[in-house]
Amino acid sequence: NNNNTGLDFSSTFQGTQSYKSISWAAYYLSLLSDSICSQLCIGNGTCSCFDGYQLRKDGVTCDDVNECITGKHNCIFGQVCINTEGSFRCQREIACGTGYQLTDKDTCEDIDECASGTHNCEPTFFCRNTPGSFRCHPKDTCTEGYFQDAAGSCIDINECLVRDTPCPSGQTCVNTIGSYFCRRNTVTCGRGYLLSEDGMHCEDVDECRRDNVCGIHGCVNLQGSYRCECKAGYTFNTITKKCEDINECRHYPGKLCAHKCENTEGSFQCSCSMGFKLSHDGRNCDDVNECEANPCSQECANVYGSYQCYCRRGYQLSDIDGITCEDIDECALPAGGHVCSYHCSNAQGSFYCTCPPTGYTLAPNGRTCQDIDECATGTHTCSVSESCFNIHGGFRCLSFECPPNFRKAAQGNDVSVSLRCVKACQPEDFNCLLDPVHLVTHTALSLPTFRDLSKPEEIVFLQIHTPTLPSTLRTADISFEIMPSNDRFSFDVVKRFHKDMIMGVVRQLQPTTGPKDIILEVAMNYGNSGVVFHRNIVNIHIFISEFWF
């Protein structure tokens, strides 16, 4: 032990097995020097490690070698290798039995329960250790004529039984508590014997000949007794001397019958659960194909031990008997309202959809109602001066006229369903010239009856492309408003910006049940400082259908 370093060499080398290539001097010098090595310095700045360690790539630090993984241990069969710091140890793999403990030498030694006080002997008993266990012996002993049982009680010894000849010939041994005495013999015959006619000895009784003791079974006479030769399915009871039935079902559970076993007198009988029948061997059970009896109203699938009824499309199995197939009323189902666009009619095993009598036709999917475009098919009744406008479930004959002081503007391809009227004042008509309205437009729109209007529905987009506006309007404040009418509160218009465009979006706010025709007058105002100096009017002719589709 070096007092300067505070290192104890004896403790430093614990757990290592050998040091073949490392000297004590090298280790001692590595401790006294200012070495960077974690264990040994062998000179010239080179580090090394003890046996059981290996040098890291940094050339300084030593890591423990797991000999159990690398296979560099010498544990034999029945032992398990346990890695330790710098070494390893072999430990017995199989634990010792009850009453033994494993020693440091990996051997099993007996546990002395008496010395360790781990026994359970009563205070009136003393403990005696045995290999792997212990015995409790009573402290008090019994007097002659008695023996002590495991509980320490004194039990009388029947000397007449335990001794070979307790009494001389011609005398009978009579046991007493703690002793016995001998009594002169008198001829007494036991069971199975009768006293001879001279009264001097006992003769065997042939029970097989005298009494029908075995019944239907065979009988064999024995000295002082008899034995019954029992038939198959019976066993002889040596106490009652009778042939008793063997309960094969209880003696061989699960081995005689595939399903159920019922004991019978001298034999047994097998039976099967519902859905099965007894096979030819009388023991196994075969599946019954219940479908052969046609128990189901439509389709039947045999399964092991039972059967399952199922129905064709459009039917469902009855909850009452599980056999009958009942028609499914698809129209009455929770989703029945969405099966057909208009009306659903139930049929056996199916359903069919119908549409309103006019204005609609059934789509190829058999569920959706499609609008008939009377204007395109030519089935409308509009005159030559009127324009046909198709709406949901019908059509309208439209004829728009410009108001006074306005004239029709040049139209594109949509002249049949819209009209643009530009201002055309008469000379010196100052009221007309001062009126800010410069453009009146008529347009038509067909809408269904919105069933679910949880949020505003955007129906019309009025777009103003600002770069194309005249210079007088380009710097104006643009606003949108719905002119007073009976339905103005069911609609509104909001202003939006998108790239170079200003949009007025007309929205429906409240549900409106059709059929209903509405004229919505929307104004596009151009003004400065709150004064409107230019206005365009858009008359939107809205035709709301009676239906949602």
CORLINFEN-V411084 format. One record per backbone hydrogen bond with DSSP energy under -0.5 kcal/mol. CO is the residue of the C=O (numbers start at 1). NH is the residue of the N-H. E is the energy in kcal/mol with one decimal. If there is no record, write none. Layout:
BEGIN
co=CO nh=NH e=E
co=CO nh=NH e=E
END
This chain:
BEGIN
co=1 nh=3 e=-0.6
co=2 nh=6 e=-2.3
co=2 nh=7 e=-0.8
co=7 nh=2 e=-1.1
co=7 nh=9 e=-0.6
co=8 nh=12 e=-1.7
co=9 nh=13 e=-1.6
co=11 nh=14 e=-1.0
co=13 nh=16 e=-1.3
co=23 nh=27 e=-1.9
co=24 nh=28 e=-3.0
co=25 nh=29 e=-2.9
co=26 nh=30 e=-2.0
co=26 nh=41 e=-0.5
co=27 nh=31 e=-1.3
co=28 nh=32 e=-2.0
co=29 nh=33 e=-2.4
co=30 nh=35 e=-0.6
co=33 nh=35 e=-1.2
co=40 nh=42 e=-0.5
co=40 nh=48 e=-2.4
co=43 nh=46 e=-1.7
co=46 nh=42 e=-2.5
co=46 nh=43 e=-0.5
co=48 nh=40 e=-2.0
co=50 nh=53 e=-1.6
co=52 nh=65 e=-2.7
co=54 nh=63 e=-2.8
co=56 nh=59 e=-1.5
co=60 nh=38 e=-2.1
co=61 nh=56 e=-3.0
co=63 nh=54 e=-2.6
co=64 nh=66 e=-0.5
co=65 nh=67 e=-1.3
co=66 nh=69 e=-1.1
co=66 nh=70 e=-2.3
co=67 nh=71 e=-1.4
co=67 nh=72 e=-1.0
co=76 nh=79 e=-1.8
co=78 nh=93 e=-3.2
co=78 nh=94 e=-0.6
co=80 nh=91 e=-2.6
co=82 nh=89 e=-2.3
co=84 nh=86 e=-0.6
co=84 nh=87 e=-1.4
co=87 nh=84 e=-2.1
co=89 nh=82 e=-2.8
co=91 nh=80 e=-3.4
co=97 nh=100 e=-1.7
co=99 nh=111 e=-2.7
co=101 nh=109 e=-2.4
co=103 nh=106 e=-1.8
co=107 nh=103 e=-3.1
co=109 nh=101 e=-2.3
co=110 nh=112 e=-0.6
co=111 nh=113 e=-1.4
co=112 nh=116 e=-2.5
co=113 nh=117 e=-1.1
co=113 nh=118 e=-1.5
co=113 nh=119 e=-0.8
co=122 nh=125 e=-2.1
co=124 nh=139 e=-2.7
co=126 nh=137 e=-2.7
co=128 nh=135 e=-2.6
co=130 nh=133 e=-2.2
co=133 nh=130 e=-2.2
co=135 nh=128 e=-2.6
co=135 nh=137 e=-0.5
co=137 nh=126 e=-3.4
co=143 nh=146 e=-1.3
co=145 nh=157 e=-2.6
co=147 nh=155 e=-3.4
co=149 nh=152 e=-1.8
co=153 nh=149 e=-2.2
co=153 nh=155 e=-0.6
co=155 nh=147 e=-2.7
co=156 nh=158 e=-0.5
co=157 nh=159 e=-1.4
co=158 nh=161 e=-1.7
co=158 nh=162 e=-2.2
co=159 nh=163 e=-1.8
co=168 nh=171 e=-1.5
co=170 nh=185 e=-2.6
co=172 nh=183 e=-3.3
co=174 nh=181 e=-2.7
co=176 nh=178 e=-0.6
co=176 nh=179 e=-1.4
co=179 nh=176 e=-2.7
co=181 nh=174 e=-3.4
co=183 nh=172 e=-4.8
co=186 nh=188 e=-0.5
co=190 nh=193 e=-1.7
co=192 nh=205 e=-2.6
co=194 nh=203 e=-3.5
co=196 nh=199 e=-1.7
co=201 nh=196 e=-3.7
co=203 nh=194 e=-2.7
co=205 nh=207 e=-1.3
co=206 nh=209 e=-0.6
co=206 nh=210 e=-2.1
co=207 nh=211 e=-2.3
co=211 nh=213 e=-2.2
co=214 nh=217 e=-1.9
co=218 nh=229 e=-2.6
co=220 nh=227 e=-2.9
co=222 nh=224 e=-0.5
co=222 nh=225 e=-1.7
co=225 nh=222 e=-2.4
co=227 nh=220 e=-3.1
co=228 nh=230 e=-1.0
co=229 nh=218 e=-2.0
co=231 nh=234 e=-1.7
co=233 nh=246 e=-2.9
co=235 nh=244 e=-3.1
co=236 nh=238 e=-0.7
co=237 nh=241 e=-2.0
co=237 nh=242 e=-0.7
co=242 nh=237 e=-2.9
co=242 nh=244 e=-0.6
co=244 nh=235 e=-2.6
co=245 nh=247 e=-0.6
co=246 nh=248 e=-1.6
co=247 nh=250 e=-0.8
co=247 nh=251 e=-2.3
co=248 nh=252 e=-2.4
co=250 nh=253 e=-0.6
co=252 nh=255 e=-1.7
co=252 nh=256 e=-0.9
co=260 nh=271 e=-2.0
co=262 nh=269 e=-2.7
co=264 nh=266 e=-0.6
co=264 nh=267 e=-1.6
co=267 nh=264 e=-2.1
co=269 nh=262 e=-2.9
co=271 nh=260 e=-2.4
co=273 nh=276 e=-1.7
co=275 nh=288 e=-2.6
co=277 nh=286 e=-3.2
co=279 nh=282 e=-1.7
co=283 nh=258 e=-2.3
co=284 nh=279 e=-2.8
co=286 nh=277 e=-2.5
co=287 nh=289 e=-0.5
co=288 nh=290 e=-1.5
co=289 nh=292 e=-1.5
co=290 nh=293 e=-1.6
co=291 nh=294 e=-1.7
co=299 nh=310 e=-2.0
co=301 nh=308 e=-2.7
co=303 nh=306 e=-2.1
co=306 nh=303 e=-1.8
co=308 nh=301 e=-2.5
co=310 nh=299 e=-1.8
co=312 nh=315 e=-1.8
co=314 nh=328 e=-2.6
co=316 nh=326 e=-3.3
co=318 nh=322 e=-1.2
co=323 nh=297 e=-1.7
co=324 nh=318 e=-2.8
co=324 nh=326 e=-0.6
co=326 nh=316 e=-2.8
co=327 nh=329 e=-0.6
co=328 nh=330 e=-1.6
co=329 nh=332 e=-1.5
co=329 nh=333 e=-0.6
co=330 nh=333 e=-0.6
co=333 nh=336 e=-2.7
co=335 nh=338 e=-1.6
co=336 nh=339 e=-1.3
co=336 nh=340 e=-0.7
co=343 nh=354 e=-2.2
co=345 nh=352 e=-2.5
co=347 nh=350 e=-2.0
co=350 nh=347 e=-2.4
co=352 nh=345 e=-2.7
co=354 nh=343 e=-1.8
co=359 nh=372 e=-2.5
co=359 nh=393 e=-0.5
co=361 nh=370 e=-3.4
co=363 nh=366 e=-2.2
co=366 nh=353 e=-0.6
co=367 nh=341 e=-2.4
co=368 nh=363 e=-3.4
co=368 nh=370 e=-0.5
co=370 nh=361 e=-2.4
co=371 nh=373 e=-0.6
co=372 nh=374 e=-1.4
co=373 nh=377 e=-2.3
co=374 nh=378 e=-1.3
co=374 nh=379 e=-1.3
co=374 nh=380 e=-0.8
co=383 nh=386 e=-1.1
co=387 nh=398 e=-3.4
co=389 nh=396 e=-2.4
co=391 nh=393 e=-0.5
co=391 nh=394 e=-1.9
co=394 nh=391 e=-1.9
co=396 nh=389 e=-3.0
co=396 nh=398 e=-0.8
co=398 nh=387 e=-3.5
co=403 nh=406 e=-1.2
co=405 nh=424 e=-3.4
co=407 nh=422 e=-2.7
co=412 nh=415 e=-0.8
co=414 nh=417 e=-1.2
co=414 nh=418 e=-0.9
co=417 nh=444 e=-0.6
co=419 nh=442 e=-3.1
co=420 nh=409 e=-3.4
co=421 nh=440 e=-2.9
co=422 nh=407 e=-2.6
co=426 nh=429 e=-2.0
co=428 nh=430 e=-1.3
co=429 nh=433 e=-2.2
co=430 nh=434 e=-2.5
co=431 nh=435 e=-1.1
co=436 nh=535 e=-2.6
co=438 nh=423 e=-1.9
co=439 nh=537 e=-3.4
co=440 nh=421 e=-3.3
co=441 nh=539 e=-4.0
co=442 nh=419 e=-2.3
co=443 nh=541 e=-3.3
co=445 nh=543 e=-2.9
co=447 nh=545 e=-3.1
co=448 nh=450 e=-0.8
co=449 nh=451 e=-0.5
co=451 nh=453 e=-0.6
co=456 nh=458 e=-0.6
co=457 nh=459 e=-0.5
co=457 nh=508 e=-2.9
co=460 nh=462 e=-0.5
co=460 nh=506 e=-2.6
co=461 nh=463 e=-0.6
co=462 nh=504 e=-2.8
co=464 nh=466 e=-1.0
co=464 nh=502 e=-2.4
co=465 nh=468 e=-1.5
co=466 nh=469 e=-1.6
co=470 nh=473 e=-1.3
co=470 nh=474 e=-1.5
co=471 nh=475 e=-0.6
co=473 nh=476 e=-1.0
co=476 nh=478 e=-0.6
co=477 nh=527 e=-2.0
co=479 nh=525 e=-2.9
co=481 nh=483 e=-0.6
co=481 nh=523 e=-3.4
co=485 nh=488 e=-1.0
co=487 nh=490 e=-1.4
co=488 nh=491 e=-0.9
co=490 nh=509 e=-3.2
co=490 nh=510 e=-1.1
co=492 nh=507 e=-3.0
co=494 nh=505 e=-2.9
co=496 nh=503 e=-3.1
co=498 nh=501 e=-2.4
co=500 nh=466 e=-1.6
co=501 nh=498 e=-2.6
co=502 nh=464 e=-2.3
co=503 nh=496 e=-2.8
co=503 nh=505 e=-0.6
co=504 nh=462 e=-2.6
co=504 nh=506 e=-0.7
co=505 nh=494 e=-2.1
co=506 nh=459 e=-2.7
co=506 nh=460 e=-1.5
co=507 nh=492 e=-2.0
co=507 nh=509 e=-0.6
co=508 nh=457 e=-2.3
co=516 nh=544 e=-3.2
co=518 nh=520 e=-0.6
co=518 nh=542 e=-3.7
co=519 nh=521 e=-0.6
co=520 nh=522 e=-0.7
co=520 nh=540 e=-3.3
co=521 nh=483 e=-3.0
co=522 nh=538 e=-3.0
co=523 nh=481 e=-1.9
co=523 nh=525 e=-0.6
co=524 nh=536 e=-2.1
co=525 nh=479 e=-2.2
co=526 nh=533 e=-2.3
co=526 nh=534 e=-1.7
co=527 nh=477 e=-3.1
co=528 nh=531 e=-1.8
co=530 nh=532 e=-0.6
co=531 nh=528 e=-2.1
co=531 nh=533 e=-0.5
co=534 nh=526 e=-3.0
co=535 nh=438 e=-3.0
co=535 nh=439 e=-1.0
co=536 nh=524 e=-2.9
co=537 nh=441 e=-2.9
co=537 nh=539 e=-0.5
co=538 nh=522 e=-2.7
co=538 nh=540 e=-0.8
co=539 nh=443 e=-2.6
co=539 nh=541 e=-0.7
co=540 nh=520 e=-3.0
co=540 nh=542 e=-0.9
co=541 nh=445 e=-2.9
co=541 nh=543 e=-0.5
co=542 nh=518 e=-3.1
co=542 nh=544 e=-0.6
co=543 nh=447 e=-2.5
co=543 nh=545 e=-0.5
co=544 nh=515 e=-0.6
co=544 nh=516 e=-1.9
co=545 nh=514 e=-0.7
co=547 nh=449 e=-2.7
END
